[in-house]
Amino acid sequence: MAGNIEKQATESAKAVSGIELRKDDTADSKSRDAGVRSFTPKEKLTREELERMYIEQRMSIKRIANETDTTPKTVIKYLRSAGIRTRKSVEAKRPASFKKPTDDEIKDLYLQQGIGKKELMKRFRVGGKTLDQWLKESGIRKRTPSEAMLPPWFKTPDKKTLEKWYVEIGMSANAIAKNMGISHVTVINLLKKAGIKRRQKGLPEGFVNPTEDALREMYEGQRMTKKRMAEVLGVSVSKVHSMLKKTEIRIRGVSEAKLPKGFVKPTDTELKDWYVEGHMTAKEIAKRLNVSPGIIFKMLKDAGIQVRGVSEAKLPKGFVKPTDTELKDWYVEGHMTAKEIAKRLNVSSELVVKMLKDADIQVRGVSEAKLPKGFVKPTEEELNKMREKRMSIVDIAKQIGVSKGTVAKLLKDAGIK
């Protein structure tokens, strides 16, 4: 009996061993199918095996670790010791079919066909840094931002061609730019790189610099613009600006230059009458003088007239600002709210609060504003007596007709627990 049991146990063990061997055989067959020999744990990989799996078959580090029964960290260590560069995260995401273009292909696309970096990045599915690295490895100079804007078919003219156009024929930079289909700035850069000296805009023959009085008459008397003066004198606008700068003539700002011809600037008194006494807005004055509101604000500032704020500018016509005494009577003595005063004056509550602050009247807080009309704040002595009588906060609140929160604040301010 015992012999039979022992025999059955032995046969069962063999059966289990057979199953385990079949499992190993399956794993080995998978490895063979992938072109990888079976490994025992902690067996070091050779350089040839690493190159075949990692470079040729583009297997990931994780997959190599699984196939060779080791860890990804160990695989990285093997790759480094074998002198094989590990792929970056961007490279690792590329498909197995990805192939880096050759130097000749990059030169043809970038230099011959003039394809831009953006298009190449899209075509090869790589980032800007990777493409820059490829260009550097291929010995290709990157185009400057201005060069990158040139059309793909554009070919930089040599020095001889530029000299013929610019020096011999006398073409302008603008004319060359138009002829080549590029910008004026690009032509200037090409001339500069070729070492061709640019022509200076010369003064007309027999030109005599006008006197300061003559310039003043044109600029201030006739209110001619710098552009119009340049046309009359036959020079450039920059030359006119330079001549004015050398004199004591004040050059008009951009806003002043836009003033209508024959414009007469109003006096400080006139501005005060319109803006302060007449309570006209800057927009209304601007309409009267046929100028922009911005110019009016500048004139008011130059005249030392305080410009009204946004809230003040919205005041009703004929509004008379109340005195500090009136505000005190209404707000402090009469215990009127800012809203009630605003309604009386037909203005906003914000403006009333501003007027109170300007009059050095302390504005009530939110809790104080909610106090009943005619409320008289109890003194510290009165509060102490209430507490000595062992009155609760609720009892005190009921007696003086305020909320529990207000009583708690009064006690806190008085230093009473």
VENTAZI-V569749 format. One record per run of one state. SS is the DSSP state (H for helix, E for strand, - for the rest). FROM is the first residue (numbers start at 1). TO is the last residue. If there is no record, write none. Layout:
SS:FROM:TO + SS:FROM:TO
This chain:
-:1:1 + H:2:33 + -:34:46 + H:47:56 + -:57:60 + H:61:67 + -:68:71 + H:72:81 + -:82:88 + H:89:92 + -:93:102 + H:103:112 + -:113:116 + H:117:124 + -:125:127 + H:128:137 + -:138:144 + H:145:148 + -:149:158 + H:159:168 + -:169:172 + H:173:180 + -:181:183 + H:184:193 + -:194:211 + H:212:221 + -:222:225 + H:226:233 + -:234:236 + H:237:245 + -:246:253 + H:254:257 + -:258:267 + H:268:277 + -:278:281 + H:282:289 + -:290:292 + H:293:302 + -:303:309 + H:310:313 + -:314:323 + H:324:333 + -:334:337 + H:338:345 + -:346:348 + H:349:358 + -:359:365 + H:366:369 + -:370:379 + H:380:388 + -:389:392 + H:393:400 + -:401:403 + H:404:414 + -:415:417
